[in-house]
Structure formats: structure tokens, C-alpha cells
């Protein structure tokens, strides 16, 4: 099946503290808008059932700036009061909101991060088309000898319910699979098949100042201090 707007939820993981970078990656400016705003607009163009944005719920200026940044958009904000614990906690906070909403088992959840500066709407559409019910759609990038299966990922809600509690720290979804061809749910024995989509340009992300410097010219990036001051 193709994922339709009625059964697609997009979750944007934007609670990272950017400690190695030195400034908030969410507020890096690309083509006159922040990376956070860009990802929200990309997600909205998929016309999903819902967009969730996970933000760091802290009493500091950066957190307040992030909440102000998403305020104009029709999204559901997910508070993460413990962002220092890593990506896994953000995923689990988003899952808690979806559980409270009694999300249908037929739902697909597309997870994005803000710092993959090369991601396009076409990439997200590739990850959302011709999807089988129990397929785990993952992006493949990195070294040819040791490819990475990572975010963006499009996962069935049932898979998240079965395995999401196993996530820990900052390893994210990759901790759940090691290039297996399939993974079996311990709760109902559903067999989930992996379906990697080759998106080599998505290996480019921003965790350090060096990475920012390498990418800023090609992607017209400005540090938040250059744009907002």
C-alpha cells in the first residue's frame, strides 16, 4: 500500500542539546529559515494525519526560542524535560502521546531529525510509498562495506509498541537492529521485514562545529548567532 495522509504520522525529533556543536542546531538557518521550521514544512507537505515535534522542556532561552519557533505551525508539541538522556527518551515521549491518543494499529510513524540538511521532500515520499503493512522502511547511508540503517525511518505503530521500550540513550533505532532481514515481535509474533532505501546523502548531519563548517557553504547555512543578532 502507499501510505496515505490518513495513516501517516510524522515525528520530528528536535530535543537535542547540541552540546558538541556549541549552539542550537535546531536554530541553524538554511535559506532564510531555521532547520526546525524547514523540517516542519517538509513534514506538512506530506499532508500527514498529524505532525509531532519533540522539544527540550527546559527553563532557558534556547528552549523558549524553540517553542516560539514552532508556535505558528499546526503541530503537536511533545515536551521532553530530560533531553540530556538522549534520542531514545524523545522517541518514548512521542510514543506516550500517541498511546494517549489511542492511535490505530494501521498507523505508520515517520521519524525525522532536524540536522540532516540534505533531506528533501522526494526522500520523504520515497520512504512513504509502496509500503507493506509489516515493513520497516529505513534509510541506508554511510560506508558501502558497513552501511548504516537509520533515520529517517517509517515504522508501523505496532512495531513501536513492541520494541520502543527497549530504546536507551542516544543510539536511537539502530540499537534495535543489526542489519537483520527481519525481526519478530515478542508480543504477537508479527514478523517485521526490513526495507532499506538507499539515500547516501543523508549521512551528512551536524553534530560538531567541524561538520557545520564543512556543510555551511554547500547548504547556505548560518549559525543562529549570525542570523538572530
N, C-alpha and C positions, 0 to 999 in steps of 0.2 A: 504494500500500500504506500501511497505518498502521504507524508504527514500533512494533515490539513490544519488550518488555524484553530479548529475546534479541539484538536487533541495534542497541541504543542504548547508547552510552557518553556519560556526562556529564563534561565537564572544567570545573572551576571555577578560574578564573584569579585567584589571590589572593596574588601575589608582589609587588604594587606597594609602593613605599616611602612613598607618601603625603607626598612632600616639600612640596608646595604647601599641603597641609592642616595639617600640623604634628603630627598624631597618626595612629595606625594606623587606617585606615578599616575594615579587617577586624574590628577590635575595638569599633567603634561598636555601641552596644546599642540594639536595637529590640524593644519589648515583652518585655523581660527576657532576651533572648538576643542574642548578637553577630550582626552581619551575616554573618560567616563560618559560624556554626552554622546560621543561618536558611537560607542557600543550600544547605548540605549536606542539611538536612532536606527542602527543596523537591525537590532532585535525587533523594533517596532515595524520595520519594513517587511518582516516575515509574516506580519499580521497574526501573531500567536494569540492563544486564548488569554495569556497573561504574561507579564514580564516582572520578575522579582529581581531586586538589586540588593545585595548584601553589603552593608556599610559598617564601619567601625563605630560603635556607640560609645564614644569617649568624650570627656569634658575638656576638649582642646580646640584651638582654632581650625585645625585641618579637618577634624571630624565635622565641625559646624559648616565648613566650606563645602564638604562633600554632600551633606544633607541639603544645603542651599542649591547645589548644582542639580540635584535630581528633582527638586520641588516642582519645576514647571512640567514635568513629564508624567504621563498616566502610567505609573508603575507602582508595584507594591514594594515598599522598603522593608527589608529584614534587618533588624538590629543585631549586631554581633558585639556584645560587651566584652568579649575576651579575644580580640583579634590577634593578640600575640601568640596564641596557641596554634595558629596555622590554618591552612585552607580547609582541612577536614572539618573543623568546627563551623566554618561558614556554610559548608555543604549541609551539615546536620541541622543548623538553624533554619536553613531554607526548607529542608525536609519537614521540620516541625510545623512550619506554616502550612505546607501542603497537606500534611496529615490533619491539621485542624480544619482545613477546607474540605476534607473527605474527597480528595482527588480521585477520579476514576482510574481503575486499573489500566484502561486503554491509553492513558496519557503518556506522552513522550516528553522527557525533560532535556533540553539543550543547555549545556553549561558553557559559559564564556568567561574569559578573564579580560581585563582592560588592557594589558600590556603587550598583547600580540598585535603589533602595529600594522602588520601586513594583511590581516584578515579582511576579507571582502564579503559583500552580500552573496556573491556567487559561491564562495566557500560554504557559507551557512546553508545555502539552498542545496548544495551537493550533499551536505550532512543530513538533509531533511527529506530527500526524495527516495522513492522506491524502497521503503523501509519495511522489512518483515517484522512481525509482532515481537519476536524474541531476539532481534538483532541488537548487538551493542555496536553502535556506529562510533568509531574513534578516528581521530586524525593521526596520520602517520608522518613523522618527520625525523630529522636527525641523520646520523651516520647510516650509510647503506648496510654496513655489517652489523650494526646494533641500532636498528630503528626504534624510535620512541612511539608508543601509542598513548596519546594524551589529549588534552583539551584543545579545541572544542570537542565535546562528546555529546552524543544524542542517545539517551538511555531510557529504557522502559521504566515506568514508575514501580512496577513490581520488582525489578532488579534492585532499585534503590532501597525499597523496603526490606529486601532480603539481605543486602550487603552493606548498606550505608553506615550501619552502626560499627562496622569494622574499621572505618577510616580513622586515622590518627595523625596528628601533627601536620606537617607541611607537605607530605608526599602526595596527597590528593588521590585521584582514582588509580594512578599507576600502581599503587600498592596492592590493588585488588587483582591485578592480572600480570602475568609474566609471559606475554606472547603465547598464551594458550589459544587453542582454536575454539574452545567452549568452556563454560563454567556452569555448574549445576547449583540451583538454589537448594539450600538445606531445608527449607520450609515446605516447598511443594514439589520439589524435584524438577522444576522447569529447567530446560536446557537452553542457556543463552549462548548464541553464536556471535563471535566477533566478526566485524566487518570493517577493516581499516580502509580509509580513504587517503590516498597519497596527497599530502599538502605540504611539500617540503619548505615552503616559505614561512610556515608558521613556527619554525624553530627559532625565529627572531623574536625575542621578548626583552624586556627591560628590567633587570634585577640590580644592575650596578651602574655607576656613573660611566664606566668604560663602555658598556653596552649602549647607553644613551648617546654618548659621543659618536659611536660608530654608526648609529642609525639616524641621527638628527638631521643630517643633510638630505639623505635619500627620501625621508618621510616628512620633511619640513616640520620638525619638532622644536618646540620651545619649552624650556623649563618653566614651571609655574611662576617663579620669581621674575622672569623676564617678561611674562605676559601680564601678570596682575599688579605689578608695582608701577 
